Amino acid sequence: MSLQISCPHCGPRPVEEFLYGEIPVVPDSITDADARDLDRAFMRNNPEGPQTERWFHLFGCRRWLTLRRDTRTDEVMEAG
Ligand SMILES: [Zn+2]
């Protein structure tokens, strides 16, 4: 069985119904505005462990949801 995402509006749904979006976190050490834009657009943190993510329920309610997912296990710890 594939990963299930619990949508607060639709209930547990297969991950294939969603689009994934990472919330960009630009380090404070980058102060130049252009460099911050480049970092936000292209650099991914790819952490090992819990991270906060945005998911769009494309083939469902078409709403955004925020969840905490452990990237090592795909366990969803919080959804809202
Ligand atoms: Zn939904």
PDB file of the backbone (N, CA, C, O) and the ligand in Angstrom, with CONECT records:
HET     ZN  A 101       1
ATOM      1  N   MET A   1       0.848  -1.179   0.000  1.00  0.00           N
ATOM      2  CA  MET A   1       0.000   0.000   0.000  1.00  0.00           C
ATOM      3  C   MET A   1       0.890   1.236   0.000  1.00  0.00           C
ATOM      4  O   MET A   1       1.907   1.293   0.691  1.00  0.00           O
ATOM      5  N   SER A   2       0.488   2.205  -0.778  1.00  0.00           N
ATOM      6  CA  SER A   2       1.287   3.424  -0.855  1.00  0.00           C
ATOM      7  C   SER A   2       0.986   4.318   0.348  1.00  0.00           C
ATOM      8  O   SER A   2       0.068   4.055   1.126  1.00  0.00           O
ATOM      9  N   LEU A   3       1.771   5.364   0.476  1.00  0.00           N
ATOM     10  CA  LEU A   3       1.603   6.327   1.554  1.00  0.00           C
ATOM     11  C   LEU A   3       0.211   6.937   1.492  1.00  0.00           C
ATOM     12  O   LEU A   3      -0.287   7.280   0.420  1.00  0.00           O
ATOM     13  N   GLN A   4      -0.405   7.063   2.658  1.00  0.00           N
ATOM     14  CA  GLN A   4      -1.713   7.708   2.773  1.00  0.00           C
ATOM     15  C   GLN A   4      -1.520   9.060   3.456  1.00  0.00           C
ATOM     16  O   GLN A   4      -0.812   9.162   4.457  1.00  0.00           O
ATOM     17  N   ILE A   5      -2.141  10.077   2.918  1.00  0.00           N
ATOM     18  CA  ILE A   5      -2.147  11.402   3.520  1.00  0.00           C
ATOM     19  C   ILE A   5      -3.550  11.641   4.070  1.00  0.00           C
ATOM     20  O   ILE A   5      -4.542  11.467   3.362  1.00  0.00           O
ATOM     21  N   SER A   6      -3.622  12.042   5.341  1.00  0.00           N
ATOM     22  CA  SER A   6      -4.919  12.296   5.946  1.00  0.00           C
ATOM     23  C   SER A   6      -5.313  13.745   5.710  1.00  0.00           C
ATOM     24  O   SER A   6      -4.825  14.654   6.381  1.00  0.00           O
ATOM     25  N   CYS A   7      -6.201  13.945   4.748  1.00  0.00           N
ATOM     26  CA  CYS A   7      -6.699  15.291   4.447  1.00  0.00           C
ATOM     27  C   CYS A   7      -7.761  15.644   5.491  1.00  0.00           C
ATOM     28  O   CYS A   7      -8.657  14.839   5.743  1.00  0.00           O
ATOM     29  N   PRO A   8      -7.682  16.843   6.111  1.00  0.00           N
ATOM     30  CA  PRO A   8      -8.694  17.207   7.114  1.00  0.00           C
ATOM     31  C   PRO A   8     -10.101  17.334   6.535  1.00  0.00           C
ATOM     32  O   PRO A   8     -11.078  17.327   7.284  1.00  0.00           O
ATOM     33  N   HIS A   9     -10.215  17.448   5.217  1.00  0.00           N
ATOM     34  CA  HIS A   9     -11.528  17.611   4.586  1.00  0.00           C
ATOM     35  C   HIS A   9     -12.045  16.311   3.974  1.00  0.00           C
ATOM     36  O   HIS A   9     -13.256  16.099   3.913  1.00  0.00           O
ATOM     37  N   CYS A  10     -11.144  15.436   3.519  1.00  0.00           N
ATOM     38  CA  CYS A  10     -11.546  14.243   2.768  1.00  0.00           C
ATOM     39  C   CYS A  10     -11.209  12.934   3.481  1.00  0.00           C
ATOM     40  O   CYS A  10     -11.676  11.870   3.074  1.00  0.00           O
ATOM     41  N   GLY A  11     -10.398  13.004   4.549  1.00  0.00           N
ATOM     42  CA  GLY A  11      -9.975  11.784   5.224  1.00  0.00           C
ATOM     43  C   GLY A  11      -8.734  11.200   4.570  1.00  0.00           C
ATOM     44  O   GLY A  11      -8.122  11.848   3.721  1.00  0.00           O
ATOM     45  N   PRO A  12      -8.349   9.971   4.955  1.00  0.00           N
ATOM     46  CA  PRO A  12      -7.140   9.342   4.398  1.00  0.00           C
ATOM     47  C   PRO A  12      -7.273   9.108   2.897  1.00  0.00           C
ATOM     48  O   PRO A  12      -8.241   8.503   2.435  1.00  0.00           O
ATOM     49  N   ARG A  13      -6.291   9.594   2.142  1.00  0.00           N
ATOM     50  CA  ARG A  13      -6.324   9.469   0.680  1.00  0.00           C
ATOM     51  C   ARG A  13      -4.936   9.057   0.208  1.00  0.00           C
ATOM     52  O   ARG A  13      -3.948   9.350   0.881  1.00  0.00           O
ATOM     53  N   PRO A  14      -4.839   8.374  -0.952  1.00  0.00           N
ATOM     54  CA  PRO A  14      -3.522   7.967  -1.458  1.00  0.00           C
ATOM     55  C   PRO A  14      -2.678   9.173  -1.867  1.00  0.00           C
ATOM     56  O   PRO A  14      -3.203  10.176  -2.351  1.00  0.00           O
ATOM     57  N   VAL A  15      -1.380   9.062  -1.669  1.00  0.00           N
ATOM     58  CA  VAL A  15      -0.455  10.169  -1.930  1.00  0.00           C
ATOM     59  C   VAL A  15      -0.508  10.635  -3.380  1.00  0.00           C
ATOM     60  O   VAL A  15      -0.185  11.787  -3.673  1.00  0.00           O
ATOM     61  N   GLU A  16      -0.912   9.751  -4.287  1.00  0.00           N
ATOM     62  CA  GLU A  16      -0.965  10.108  -5.708  1.00  0.00           C
ATOM     63  C   GLU A  16      -1.977  11.218  -5.999  1.00  0.00           C
ATOM     64  O   GLU A  16      -1.933  11.821  -7.071  1.00  0.00           O
ATOM     65  N   GLU A  17      -2.884  11.496  -5.066  1.00  0.00           N
ATOM     66  CA  GLU A  17      -3.879  12.557  -5.266  1.00  0.00           C
ATOM     67  C   GLU A  17      -3.329  13.936  -4.922  1.00  0.00           C
ATOM     68  O   GLU A  17      -4.010  14.940  -5.131  1.00  0.00           O
ATOM     69  N   PHE A  18      -2.105  14.000  -4.397  1.00  0.00           N
ATOM     70  CA  PHE A  18      -1.567  15.253  -3.872  1.00  0.00           C
ATOM     71  C   PHE A  18      -0.360  15.731  -4.656  1.00  0.00           C
ATOM     72  O   PHE A  18       0.347  14.943  -5.284  1.00  0.00           O
ATOM     73  N   LEU A  19      -0.136  17.038  -4.607  1.00  0.00           N
ATOM     74  CA  LEU A  19       1.121  17.639  -5.048  1.00  0.00           C
ATOM     75  C   LEU A  19       1.877  18.051  -3.803  1.00  0.00           C
ATOM     76  O   LEU A  19       1.296  18.564  -2.847  1.00  0.00           O
ATOM     77  N   TYR A  20       3.192  17.817  -3.825  1.00  0.00           N
ATOM     78  CA  TYR A  20       4.039  18.102  -2.677  1.00  0.00           C
ATOM     79  C   TYR A  20       4.718  19.448  -2.844  1.00  0.00           C
ATOM     80  O   TYR A  20       5.137  19.806  -3.944  1.00  0.00           O
ATOM     81  N   GLY A  21       4.826  20.190  -1.759  1.00  0.00           N
ATOM     82  CA  GLY A  21       5.558  21.448  -1.781  1.00  0.00           C
ATOM     83  C   GLY A  21       6.355  21.632  -0.515  1.00  0.00           C
ATOM     84  O   GLY A  21       5.795  21.660   0.581  1.00  0.00           O
ATOM     85  N   GLU A  22       7.657  21.756  -0.660  1.00  0.00           N
ATOM     86  CA  GLU A  22       8.495  21.998   0.511  1.00  0.00           C
ATOM     87  C   GLU A  22       8.401  23.462   0.902  1.00  0.00           C
ATOM     88  O   GLU A  22       8.354  24.334   0.035  1.00  0.00           O
ATOM     89  N   ILE A  23       8.375  23.739   2.194  1.00  0.00           N
ATOM     90  CA  ILE A  23       8.387  25.111   2.679  1.00  0.00           C
ATOM     91  C   ILE A  23       9.843  25.560   2.704  1.00  0.00           C
ATOM     92  O   ILE A  23      10.624  25.051   3.508  1.00  0.00           O
ATOM     93  N   PRO A  24      10.228  26.502   1.842  1.00  0.00           N
ATOM     94  CA  PRO A  24      11.638  26.886   1.776  1.00  0.00           C
ATOM     95  C   PRO A  24      12.078  27.638   3.028  1.00  0.00           C
ATOM     96  O   PRO A  24      11.371  28.511   3.531  1.00  0.00           O
ATOM     97  N   VAL A  25      13.247  27.283   3.508  1.00  0.00           N
ATOM     98  CA  VAL A  25      13.858  27.971   4.650  1.00  0.00           C
ATOM     99  C   VAL A  25      15.220  28.468   4.186  1.00  0.00           C
ATOM    100  O   VAL A  25      16.139  27.678   3.971  1.00  0.00           O
ATOM    101  N   VAL A  26      15.341  29.795   4.033  1.00  0.00           N
ATOM    102  CA  VAL A  26      16.587  30.398   3.584  1.00  0.00           C
ATOM    103  C   VAL A  26      17.424  30.742   4.805  1.00  0.00           C
ATOM    104  O   VAL A  26      16.931  31.405   5.718  1.00  0.00           O
ATOM    105  N   PRO A  27      18.683  30.306   4.844  1.00  0.00           N
ATOM    106  CA  PRO A  27      19.521  30.615   6.007  1.00  0.00           C
ATOM    107  C   PRO A  27      19.703  32.123   6.179  1.00  0.00           C
ATOM    108  O   PRO A  27      19.807  32.865   5.203  1.00  0.00           O
ATOM    109  N   ASP A  28      19.738  32.557   7.433  1.00  0.00           N
ATOM    110  CA  ASP A  28      19.927  33.976   7.732  1.00  0.00           C
ATOM    111  C   ASP A  28      21.280  34.481   7.245  1.00  0.00           C
ATOM    112  O   ASP A  28      21.462  35.683   7.049  1.00  0.00           O
ATOM    113  N   SER A  29      22.234  33.565   7.048  1.00  0.00           N
ATOM    114  CA  SER A  29      23.564  33.970   6.597  1.00  0.00           C
ATOM    115  C   SER A  29      23.546  34.509   5.166  1.00  0.00           C
ATOM    116  O   SER A  29      24.479  35.201   4.759  1.00  0.00           O
ATOM    117  N   ILE A  30      22.505  34.203   4.403  1.00  0.00           N
ATOM    118  CA  ILE A  30      22.375  34.740   3.044  1.00  0.00           C
ATOM    119  C   ILE A  30      21.606  36.053   3.144  1.00  0.00           C
ATOM    120  O   ILE A  30      20.416  36.062   3.458  1.00  0.00           O
ATOM    121  N   THR A  31      22.286  37.147   2.880  1.00  0.00           N
ATOM    122  CA  THR A  31      21.667  38.459   3.063  1.00  0.00           C
ATOM    123  C   THR A  31      21.329  39.153   1.743  1.00  0.00           C
ATOM    124  O   THR A  31      20.452  40.016   1.710  1.00  0.00           O
ATOM    125  N   ASP A  32      22.010  38.791   0.659  1.00  0.00           N
ATOM    126  CA  ASP A  32      21.742  39.416  -0.630  1.00  0.00           C
ATOM    127  C   ASP A  32      20.354  38.982  -1.130  1.00  0.00           C
ATOM    128  O   ASP A  32      20.038  37.792  -1.109  1.00  0.00           O
ATOM    129  N   ALA A  33      19.534  39.926  -1.574  1.00  0.00           N
ATOM    130  CA  ALA A  33      18.154  39.637  -1.964  1.00  0.00           C
ATOM    131  C   ALA A  33      18.092  38.643  -3.124  1.00  0.00           C
ATOM    132  O   ALA A  33      17.279  37.719  -3.099  1.00  0.00           O
ATOM    133  N   ASP A  34      18.942  38.821  -4.144  1.00  0.00           N
ATOM    134  CA  ASP A  34      18.939  37.906  -5.279  1.00  0.00           C
ATOM    135  C   ASP A  34      19.363  36.506  -4.857  1.00  0.00           C
ATOM    136  O   ASP A  34      18.781  35.515  -5.296  1.00  0.00           O
ATOM    137  N   ALA A  35      20.373  36.431  -4.010  1.00  0.00           N
ATOM    138  CA  ALA A  35      20.839  35.128  -3.530  1.00  0.00           C
ATOM    139  C   ALA A  35      19.756  34.441  -2.700  1.00  0.00           C
ATOM    140  O   ALA A  35      19.609  33.220  -2.754  1.00  0.00           O
ATOM    141  N   ARG A  36      19.004  35.222  -1.936  1.00  0.00           N
ATOM    142  CA  ARG A  36      17.904  34.642  -1.152  1.00  0.00           C
ATOM    143  C   ARG A  36      16.828  34.083  -2.079  1.00  0.00           C
ATOM    144  O   ARG A  36      16.290  33.004  -1.831  1.00  0.00           O
ATOM    145  N   ASP A  37      16.513  34.826  -3.158  1.00  0.00           N
ATOM    146  CA  ASP A  37      15.513  34.341  -4.110  1.00  0.00           C
ATOM    147  C   ASP A  37      15.976  33.047  -4.774  1.00  0.00           C
ATOM    148  O   ASP A  37      15.189  32.112  -4.927  1.00  0.00           O
ATOM    149  N   LEU A  38      17.246  32.988  -5.169  1.00  0.00           N
ATOM    150  CA  LEU A  38      17.780  31.773  -5.801  1.00  0.00           C
ATOM    151  C   LEU A  38      17.735  30.597  -4.835  1.00  0.00           C
ATOM    152  O   LEU A  38      17.355  29.489  -5.214  1.00  0.00           O
ATOM    153  N   ASP A  39      18.120  30.837  -3.600  1.00  0.00           N
ATOM    154  CA  ASP A  39      18.112  29.771  -2.598  1.00  0.00           C
ATOM    155  C   ASP A  39      16.688  29.262  -2.376  1.00  0.00           C
ATOM    156  O   ASP A  39      16.459  28.055  -2.297  1.00  0.00           O
ATOM    157  N   ARG A  40      15.736  30.185  -2.276  1.00  0.00           N
ATOM    158  CA  ARG A  40      14.340  29.823  -2.029  1.00  0.00           C
ATOM    159  C   ARG A  40      13.779  29.008  -3.199  1.00  0.00           C
ATOM    160  O   ARG A  40      12.990  28.087  -2.990  1.00  0.00           O
ATOM    161  N   ALA A  41      14.184  29.344  -4.433  1.00  0.00           N
ATOM    162  CA  ALA A  41      13.621  28.690  -5.607  1.00  0.00           C
ATOM    163  C   ALA A  41      14.261  27.334  -5.905  1.00  0.00           C
ATOM    164  O   ALA A  41      13.575  26.414  -6.352  1.00  0.00           O
ATOM    165  N   PHE A  42      15.567  27.200  -5.664  1.00  0.00           N
ATOM    166  CA  PHE A  42      16.254  26.016  -6.173  1.00  0.00           C
ATOM    167  C   PHE A  42      16.880  25.102  -5.129  1.00  0.00           C
ATOM    168  O   PHE A  42      17.100  23.924  -5.406  1.00  0.00           O
ATOM    169  N   MET A  43      17.169  25.607  -3.951  1.00  0.00           N
ATOM    170  CA  MET A  43      17.864  24.777  -2.972  1.00  0.00           C
ATOM    171  C   MET A  43      16.859  24.045  -2.080  1.00  0.00           C
ATOM    172  O   MET A  43      15.946  24.652  -1.519  1.00  0.00           O
ATOM    173  N   ARG A  44      17.044  22.751  -1.964  1.00  0.00           N
ATOM    174  CA  ARG A  44      16.179  21.949  -1.110  1.00  0.00           C
ATOM    175  C   ARG A  44      16.987  21.470   0.078  1.00  0.00           C
ATOM    176  O   ARG A  44      18.151  21.094  -0.061  1.00  0.00           O
ATOM    177  N   ASN A  45      16.366  21.483   1.250  1.00  0.00           N
ATOM    178  CA  ASN A  45      17.084  21.076   2.454  1.00  0.00           C
ATOM    179  C   ASN A  45      17.228  19.565   2.550  1.00  0.00           C
ATOM    180  O   ASN A  45      18.235  19.076   3.063  1.00  0.00           O
ATOM    181  N   ASN A  46      16.247  18.819   2.071  1.00  0.00           N
ATOM    182  CA  ASN A  46      16.270  17.363   2.080  1.00  0.00           C
ATOM    183  C   ASN A  46      16.729  16.808   3.434  1.00  0.00           C
ATOM    184  O   ASN A  46      17.694  16.046   3.493  1.00  0.00           O
ATOM    185  N   PRO A  47      16.047  17.182   4.515  1.00  0.00           N
ATOM    186  CA  PRO A  47      16.477  16.731   5.844  1.00  0.00           C
ATOM    187  C   PRO A  47      16.159  15.262   6.065  1.00  0.00           C
ATOM    188  O   PRO A  47      15.261  14.701   5.438  1.00  0.00           O
ATOM    189  N   GLU A  48      16.910  14.657   6.960  1.00  0.00           N
ATOM    190  CA  GLU A  48      16.637  13.293   7.379  1.00  0.00           C
ATOM    191  C   GLU A  48      15.931  13.385   8.725  1.00  0.00           C
ATOM    192  O   GLU A  48      16.556  13.691   9.740  1.00  0.00           O
ATOM    193  N   GLY A  49      14.644  13.124   8.728  1.00  0.00           N
ATOM    194  CA  GLY A  49      13.871  13.232   9.959  1.00  0.00           C
ATOM    195  C   GLY A  49      12.632  14.081   9.740  1.00  0.00           C
ATOM    196  O   GLY A  49      12.203  14.267   8.602  1.00  0.00           O
ATOM    197  N   PRO A  50      12.051  14.600  10.818  1.00  0.00           N
ATOM    198  CA  PRO A  50      10.804  15.360  10.713  1.00  0.00           C
ATOM    199  C   PRO A  50      10.995  16.683   9.966  1.00  0.00           C
ATOM    200  O   PRO A  50      11.983  17.388  10.167  1.00  0.00           O
ATOM    201  N   GLN A  51      10.037  16.999   9.110  1.00  0.00           N
ATOM    202  CA  GLN A  51      10.022  18.303   8.461  1.00  0.00           C
ATOM    203  C   GLN A  51       8.574  18.713   8.225  1.00  0.00           C
ATOM    204  O   GLN A  51       7.689  17.868   8.095  1.00  0.00           O
ATOM    205  N   THR A  52       8.349  20.021   8.173  1.00  0.00           N
ATOM    206  CA  THR A  52       7.024  20.566   7.900  1.00  0.00           C
ATOM    207  C   THR A  52       6.877  20.740   6.401  1.00  0.00           C
ATOM    208  O   THR A  52       7.756  21.293   5.741  1.00  0.00           O
ATOM    209  N   GLU A  53       5.757  20.263   5.866  1.00  0.00           N
ATOM    210  CA  GLU A  53       5.548  20.277   4.414  1.00  0.00           C
ATOM    211  C   GLU A  53       4.169  20.825   4.090  1.00  0.00           C
ATOM    212  O   GLU A  53       3.258  20.802   4.919  1.00  0.00           O
ATOM    213  N   ARG A  54       4.038  21.317   2.871  1.00  0.00           N
ATOM    214  CA  ARG A  54       2.739  21.732   2.349  1.00  0.00           C
ATOM    215  C   ARG A  54       2.367  20.751   1.243  1.00  0.00           C
ATOM    216  O   ARG A  54       3.192  20.400   0.401  1.00  0.00           O
ATOM    217  N   TRP A  55       1.116  20.319   1.263  1.00  0.00           N
ATOM    218  CA  TRP A  55       0.595  19.414   0.256  1.00  0.00           C
ATOM    219  C   TRP A  55      -0.694  20.006  -0.291  1.00  0.00           C
ATOM    220  O   TRP A  55      -1.489  20.583   0.450  1.00  0.00           O
ATOM    221  N   PHE A  56      -0.893  19.857  -1.595  1.00  0.00           N
ATOM    222  CA  PHE A  56      -2.106  20.348  -2.252  1.00  0.00           C
ATOM    223  C   PHE A  56      -2.914  19.149  -2.712  1.00  0.00           C
ATOM    224  O   PHE A  56      -2.415  18.300  -3.450  1.00  0.00           O
ATOM    225  N   HIS A  57      -4.171  19.080  -2.271  1.00  0.00           N
ATOM    226  CA  HIS A  57      -5.012  17.937  -2.627  1.00  0.00           C
ATOM    227  C   HIS A  57      -5.621  18.184  -4.005  1.00  0.00           C
ATOM    228  O   HIS A  57      -6.770  18.606  -4.134  1.00  0.00           O
ATOM    229  N   LEU A  58      -4.815  17.907  -5.026  1.00  0.00           N
ATOM    230  CA  LEU A  58      -5.163  18.209  -6.420  1.00  0.00           C
ATOM    231  C   LEU A  58      -6.392  17.446  -6.882  1.00  0.00           C
ATOM    232  O   LEU A  58      -7.290  18.033  -7.486  1.00  0.00           O
ATOM    233  N   PHE A  59      -6.449  16.142  -6.606  1.00  0.00           N
ATOM    234  CA  PHE A  59      -7.560  15.318  -7.094  1.00  0.00           C
ATOM    235  C   PHE A  59      -8.565  15.046  -5.982  1.00  0.00           C
ATOM    236  O   PHE A  59      -9.110  13.947  -5.880  1.00  0.00           O
ATOM    237  N   GLY A  60      -8.805  16.058  -5.150  1.00  0.00           N
ATOM    238  CA  GLY A  60      -9.767  15.946  -4.063  1.00  0.00           C
ATOM    239  C   GLY A  60     -10.414  17.299  -3.838  1.00  0.00           C
ATOM    240  O   GLY A  60     -11.053  17.843  -4.738  1.00  0.00           O
ATOM    241  N   CYS A  61     -10.252  17.841  -2.644  1.00  0.00           N
ATOM    242  CA  CYS A  61     -10.900  19.094  -2.272  1.00  0.00           C
ATOM    243  C   CYS A  61     -10.195  20.324  -2.834  1.00  0.00           C
ATOM    244  O   CYS A  61     -10.726  21.432  -2.757  1.00  0.00           O
ATOM    245  N   ARG A  62      -8.986  20.133  -3.406  1.00  0.00           N
ATOM    246  CA  ARG A  62      -8.206  21.232  -3.989  1.00  0.00           C
ATOM    247  C   ARG A  62      -7.889  22.298  -2.932  1.00  0.00           C
ATOM    248  O   ARG A  62      -7.990  23.496  -3.193  1.00  0.00           O
ATOM    249  N   ARG A  63      -7.507  21.842  -1.745  1.00  0.00           N
ATOM    250  CA  ARG A  63      -7.078  22.741  -0.682  1.00  0.00           C
ATOM    251  C   ARG A  63      -5.667  22.364  -0.251  1.00  0.00           C
ATOM    252  O   ARG A  63      -5.225  21.231  -0.444  1.00  0.00           O
ATOM    253  N   TRP A  64      -4.972  23.330   0.332  1.00  0.00           N
ATOM    254  CA  TRP A  64      -3.635  23.112   0.860  1.00  0.00           C
ATOM    255  C   TRP A  64      -3.727  22.577   2.276  1.00  0.00           C
ATOM    256  O   TRP A  64      -4.636  22.949   3.018  1.00  0.00           O
ATOM    257  N   LEU A  65      -2.817  21.727   2.657  1.00  0.00           N
ATOM    258  CA  LEU A  65      -2.708  21.299   4.042  1.00  0.00           C
ATOM    259  C   LEU A  65      -1.241  21.280   4.433  1.00  0.00           C
ATOM    260  O   LEU A  65      -0.352  21.103   3.599  1.00  0.00           O
ATOM    261  N   THR A  66      -1.016  21.465   5.717  1.00  0.00           N
ATOM    262  CA  THR A  66       0.329  21.443   6.277  1.00  0.00           C
ATOM    263  C   THR A  66       0.459  20.208   7.143  1.00  0.00           C
ATOM    264  O   THR A  66      -0.430  19.904   7.939  1.00  0.00           O
ATOM    265  N   LEU A  67       1.561  19.497   6.992  1.00  0.00           N
ATOM    266  CA  LEU A  67       1.773  18.335   7.847  1.00  0.00           C
ATOM    267  C   LEU A  67       3.235  18.196   8.217  1.00  0.00           C
ATOM    268  O   LEU A  67       4.127  18.718   7.548  1.00  0.00           O
ATOM    269  N   ARG A  68       3.452  17.469   9.311  1.00  0.00           N
ATOM    270  CA  ARG A  68       4.804  17.112   9.754  1.00  0.00           C
ATOM    271  C   ARG A  68       5.014  15.664   9.380  1.00  0.00           C
ATOM    272  O   ARG A  68       4.241  14.796   9.786  1.00  0.00           O
ATOM    273  N   ARG A  69       6.081  15.386   8.588  1.00  0.00           N
ATOM    274  CA  ARG A  69       6.350  14.030   8.124  1.00  0.00           C
ATOM    275  C   ARG A  69       7.797  13.688   8.427  1.00  0.00           C
ATOM    276  O   ARG A  69       8.693  14.511   8.240  1.00  0.00           O
ATOM    277  N   ASP A  70       8.014  12.474   8.892  1.00  0.00           N
ATOM    278  CA  ASP A  70       9.369  11.978   9.095  1.00  0.00           C
ATOM    279  C   ASP A  70       9.836  11.402   7.756  1.00  0.00           C
ATOM    280  O   ASP A  70       9.277  10.419   7.268  1.00  0.00           O
ATOM    281  N   THR A  71      10.855  12.013   7.172  1.00  0.00           N
ATOM    282  CA  THR A  71      11.313  11.594   5.845  1.00  0.00           C
ATOM    283  C   THR A  71      11.977  10.226   5.852  1.00  0.00           C
ATOM    284  O   THR A  71      12.133   9.609   4.798  1.00  0.00           O
ATOM    285  N   ARG A  72      12.374   9.740   7.037  1.00  0.00           N
ATOM    286  CA  ARG A  72      12.991   8.401   7.100  1.00  0.00           C
ATOM    287  C   ARG A  72      11.949   7.308   7.008  1.00  0.00           C
ATOM    288  O   ARG A  72      12.205   6.251   6.432  1.00  0.00           O
ATOM    289  N   THR A  73      10.761   7.553   7.575  1.00  0.00           N
ATOM    290  CA  THR A  73       9.751   6.496   7.672  1.00  0.00           C
ATOM    291  C   THR A  73       8.461   6.828   6.934  1.00  0.00           C
ATOM    292  O   THR A  73       7.597   5.961   6.803  1.00  0.00           O
ATOM    293  N   ASP A  74       8.306   8.047   6.452  1.00  0.00           N
ATOM    294  CA  ASP A  74       7.064   8.561   5.870  1.00  0.00           C
ATOM    295  C   ASP A  74       5.923   8.627   6.889  1.00  0.00           C
ATOM    296  O   ASP A  74       4.762   8.773   6.508  1.00  0.00           O
ATOM    297  N   GLU A  75       6.242   8.524   8.159  1.00  0.00           N
ATOM    298  CA  GLU A  75       5.197   8.648   9.179  1.00  0.00           C
ATOM    299  C   GLU A  75       4.741  10.099   9.245  1.00  0.00           C
ATOM    300  O   GLU A  75       5.561  11.010   9.363  1.00  0.00           O
ATOM    301  N   VAL A  76       3.424  10.311   9.167  1.00  0.00           N
ATOM    302  CA  VAL A  76       2.840  11.642   9.310  1.00  0.00           C
ATOM    303  C   VAL A  76       2.499  11.838  10.773  1.00  0.00           C
ATOM    304  O   VAL A  76       1.702  11.093  11.342  1.00  0.00           O
ATOM    305  N   MET A  77       3.122  12.872  11.392  1.00  0.00           N
ATOM    306  CA  MET A  77       2.960  13.073  12.827  1.00  0.00           C
ATOM    307  C   MET A  77       1.841  14.066  13.146  1.00  0.00           C
ATOM    308  O   MET A  77       1.159  13.924  14.161  1.00  0.00           O
ATOM    309  N   GLU A  78       1.648  15.075  12.282  1.00  0.00           N
ATOM    310  CA  GLU A  78       0.612  16.068  12.483  1.00  0.00           C
ATOM    311  C   GLU A  78       0.083  16.457  11.116  1.00  0.00           C
ATOM    312  O   GLU A  78       0.839  16.517  10.146  1.00  0.00           O
ATOM    313  N   ALA A  79      -1.204  16.720  11.037  1.00  0.00           N
ATOM    314  CA  ALA A  79      -1.793  17.220   9.802  1.00  0.00           C
ATOM    315  C   ALA A  79      -2.803  18.295  10.165  1.00  0.00           C
ATOM    316  O   ALA A  79      -3.467  18.212  11.198  1.00  0.00           O
ATOM    317  N   GLY A  80      -2.912  19.271   9.337  1.00  0.00           N
ATOM    318  CA  GLY A  80      -3.879  20.328   9.600  1.00  0.00           C
ATOM    319  C   GLY A  80      -4.032  21.235   8.424  1.00  0.00           C
ATOM    320  O   GLY A  80      -4.812  22.186   8.475  1.00  0.00           O
TER     321      GLY A  80
HETATM  322 ZN    ZN A 101      -8.927  16.903   0.551  1.00  0.00          ZN2+
END
